Amino acid sequence: MDRYILYETYRLAILIDLIQPAELIREIDLYITAAPVEEIPHVFYVLSLASNRRVMLELLTDLAKGVDQELPSHIVAGLLHERRDQYDSTELYRKAGMLASLLSDPEEDVAVEFKELAYRNEVAQQAYGSRFKRKKTRERMLAKNEQELQNGLAKYAGFAQHFSFQEWGH
């Protein structure tokens, strides 16, 4: 995988709070300690020493300029699927919606799909969130929407598997 795709993947993941900057720094530090010095890009030292989230995001944004966001967005959606048990449905919708809104191409598959899922969930919340609706009907409809989100994320699970075993040097 192209290194610039990795930069964009990490940038998107950090922006939606899926990966913390400290996680990226740990990965880079592990790479730095394991790789021969001549194979380590200078920017890795700069990223490893990033003082805060804002600085890291600025660096990643500069590094990833011009990279097509399709593959990185699919990877981030797959990572979100892998970590779905860590979040309640509201947080999953928030992260998926943030990912969709961050993409520069609003017609990209991930953007269209997650915006549609968020919209349908919002409509269901409004329709079935009323105190006048039956509780079981509301719970069933909201569970159906949550399952659709889970299925939407599951489509991208394979992309995250490749990312998990990614070596920085290739």
C-alpha positions, 0 to 999 in steps of 0.5 A: 500500500502506498505510504500516502494512502496510509497518511490519509487513512490515519488523518481520517481516523484521527479526525473522527476520533477512531484512532488517537494520535498516541496510537499513531506515534506508538506505531511509528516509533515501533517502525523506527526502532525496527527498520534500518535507518536508511529506510526511515523517511524523515517525516516519521521522526517529525510525526513521532515528535508531534506535540499534539493532535493539531500538529499531527493532523496538519502534518498528515494533511500536508503529506496526503495532499492530492491522494484519492480518499476512496481507499482510505475511507474504506479502510477507516469504515472497516476499522470502525466496523472492527471497533464497533463494540466499543461504541453505542449506536449513537456514537457509531452514527456520529463517527460514520457521519463525520467520515462521510462529511470529511470526504471531498467527493460527496458522491463517493460510496462511503459518503453516500451510504453513511449519509443515507443511513444517518438520515434514515436513523434521524427520521426514525428517531423523530418518528418513533422517539415520540412518547405517543408511539409504542415502545416495542415498535420504536425499539424494533425500528431503531434496532433495524436501523442499527443493524443496517449501519452494522451491515454497511460497516461490515462491507468494509471489514476486508479493507481494515484487515489489510491495514492491520497488517500493513508495514510502513516500509511498503 
